[in-house]
Amino acid sequence: WGMVGETLRDDTHGRMEKHIFTHRTLHIAYNNDRILEVNLTSENPVPIEEGRLLQFTYSVTWKLETHKQFDNRFNRYLEYDFFEHKIHWFSVFNSFMMVIFLCGLVALILLRTLRNDFARYAKEDDFDMEVGTGIERGASHLGEDSGWKQVHGDVFRAPDNLVLFSAFIGTGWQLSTLVLGVILYAMAGPYLHGAIYEDRGEMVSTFIVCFALSSFVAGLTSGSYYRQHFVTNRSETNSQWQLAMVYTVILFPSIVSNIIFILNLISIYYDTISAIPLGVIIKMMLIWIFVSVPLAIGGTIIGRHWFGKNDPPCRINSIPRPIPVANWYSDPSFIIPITGLLPFGSIFIEMYYVFSAFWSYKFYYVYGFMLLVYIILVTVTICTTIVSTYFLLNSENYQWQWIAYEASGSTALYVFLYSIFYFFYKTQMNGFLQISYYFGYMGLFCIALFFMCGTIGHWGTNIFVRKIYSNVKID
């Protein structure tokens, strides 16, 4: 890459004007029959004026470098001082210590609180057995028996819009598998297939292949989750599992297609080389039709029949109980945005390096850091969502599924806000084309992060909810 032009002071007119470089110098270093590096220098800036004819020239110089090896040709681009700076190490260490502290705090609070809850509920049950069915029993229930135990008959009720929620779950697991697969593939590069940054387009190809193969995971998790809310085959007679499967297959690809379509139209309008060729789009559609769709259908069928059994710890009431008005700290409007703060705090330093690699043309190679941050993100997301859901259930709000998903997914909102800060203070982009591409891809990235974090948070919370209700005695 090289500079096309620059805004410089024009001495003739005495003001800042846009200039274009009309001369390019290529400095090529080689060793034997291998080219090691190419440096491009832009020179001779000329003011841009309407109707002016410009003459573009170039020159080439060759230099023999016998002390450099072809296998190490990318070392000059890796910027060790940037990616392996002490701040990067300290940020990962900080996040790791925050995970330990948070997990310990969650364990301490929840175990102690839950122990008191279990003791209180057991004491009330024993008192009820002694008192019988008199006035004292009613008074004891009105006075003390409140909190998450009260919603035991509704907490395992299917979430609203189960079809769409199942598609969200499947998409989140697919993207989580995709990210983990790409990170592991990139880490194995130097030992198996070469560093992933050496081949132009290998990262994009890896994403496409992993997304296509992980469609099986999307169908498996979506189909099994939907089936778990129908205890018997008879109850599923009028279910919409086929619609849930279709939603899972098209949900994320439709979002990607719409964003790419809009960006492509903008690129075509500006006549840039950033537009994706029609042939590439057709190939990607064929991969989706003949690989992703069959794998998602197969995964749905297997998930329904092999992993669709569900035995909730509590019987579900036939009539839903009313949800009381909650305190401000248990209200979903407070829980949802506050839950995403800690997960964002654990990854925002790494986001700076990822954004710099993507938008500042740097080669990202520290995938070990990324794997650690990924594990930290998963752990912090689960812990914070569990705490938020506990407060929600204590306020006797049993509609925890969507709230837990949105609460853990709210991390994506903070990442998008950080991307706005990064755009204004860390880049020099301007113009409708650059702004569209930046926020288009950042929006797509944050949507994917929402699905991923939401699914992970819901998964951890689901285990927690089943655990606490299986350990309490229900009348």
Summary of the structure (lengths in Angstrom):
residues: 475
radius of gyration: 28.4
end to end distance: 70.9
largest distance: 100.8
contacts: 1410
relative contact order: 0.11
helix: 65%
strand: 9%
